[in-house]
Amino acid sequence: MHSSSSAARPRWELFCQVVDNFGDIGVCWRLAADLARRGCGSVRLWVDDWEALRRICPAANAVDERVGGSVEGVELRRWTTAFVPLVPGEIVVEAFACELPPAQLEAMAALQPAPVWINLEYLSAEAWVAGCHGLASPHPRLPLVKHFFFPGFDAGSGGLLREADLLARRDRWCSQPEGAAGWFAARGIKSSRDALRVSLFAYEQPDLPALFEAWADGDREVLVLVPESRVLGDVRRALGRECLQVGDRVERGALVTCVLPFTDQAGYDVLLWACELNFVRGEDSFVRAQWAARPFVWQIYPQADAAHHDKLEAFLARYLQGLPAAEADALARFWRAWNGYASDRSSLAEAWPAFAAAVPALELHARRWCDAQAALPDLATALDAFCSHIEHAAR
């Protein structure tokens, strides 16, 4: 670990290119803020999509993107096509294989010693990650070496993003006398006492109408909270509505659907804690659902030729360990249906009853999984230690 004395703390630079969702910036902002909060050094975050940053970090609205500014100890800078580098940090992190600007690479190469250069990879549970984590790749022309850093679920990876006080904050919130009831009451969201509270954050989901119909026809009330996301159009069609907007409440049989505004990261954590089942997508909300220690359903980012199915199966192989066979089968079947497996055309409606019956067992399992992951080093701590090792080895 880096020394706590200010003179020894390195300067970090993170580069984030937003592709088409909030996951990229969600991870990068969370990592930048966590590094700063832990005292790992000064942190500068370059972002090419300022509007996406503002959505997940409202405090960035007070920052003039033309000149940059500081939020939560992180220096925010707009990454434009006319990029002019500042003096590079001792550690430069490019997120998810975004290509650093040529001017940045030249500025890095001019420094002695050269900065530690990290490519922060996407999260994967696949077995090959352990063999690639930490590998070095020399630049073909410049005196620079890039190292690959993989988040993951075991000691052979870089771990998961987890703020030092996250689980304590979760437990404090969940132990409030009024519990989740106070959170719902403050938002005017009413439901029956025994309703299944569900959050739905997803990509497009064409099979949603059948699942909504099953919920509407069920014996137990299902309260579905839908923060603004790409699935909202499918929710509207599933409910037979011409228009659906923030604040709307639609009741159909046993199904109650409420549309919530897009929330910042802290607010999204609380939404996960307040619900008994969370539908999540991509990477950032996927990890936060695990720290919520609640049953969840993961919609993995779709790739061509169903390549994402291998990644989903790799996680299932890890996550299902320790679950009784019936509950494990129910979870796997529902997740595969949610992710549109052509090889398993079980409809969401067909897979729902067994999955719903498994939720109580899945709640205990989710807590055990969370505790096991929390026993491993978090990503920011592991990355800081890795970079410190590279720095010392280069001397």
CORVENWO-V677839 format. One line per field, one symbol per residue. phi: phi as a letter, one per 40 degrees, with the letter a starting at -180 (. if undefined). burial: + if it has 24 or more other C-alpha atoms within 12 Angstrom, else -. A space follows every 50 residues. Layout:
phi=???
burial=???
This chain:
phi=.ccccdcccccbbbbbbccaaccccdcccccdccdcccgcicbbbcbcbc ccccccbdccccccccbgibbfgbccbccbcccbccccccbbbbcfgccc ddcccccccccbccccbbbccccaccccddcbcgcbbcccbbcbbcbcbb cabaccbcgbcacdbccccdcccccddcfcdcccccbgcbaccbcccbbb bacdacccdccccccccccbcbcbbbcdaccdcccdcccgbcaaadgcbb bagccbbbcbcdbcccccdcdcccbcabcbagbccdccccccfbdabbbc ccbcffcccccccccddccccgcddccccccccccccccgcccbcdcdcc ccdcccccddcccccccccdccccccccccccccccccccdcccc
burial=++------++++++++++--++++++++++++++++++++++++++++++ -++++++--+--+-+----++++++++++-----+--+++++++++++-+ +--++-+++----+++++++++++++--++-+++---------+++++++ ++++--++++++++-++--+--++-----++--+----+++----+++++ ++++++++++++++++----+++++++++-++++++-++----+---+++ ++-++++++++++++--+++++++++++++++++++++++++++++++++ ++-----+++++++++-+++--+---+++++++++++++++----+++++ +++-++-++-+++-++++++--++-+++++++++++++-++----
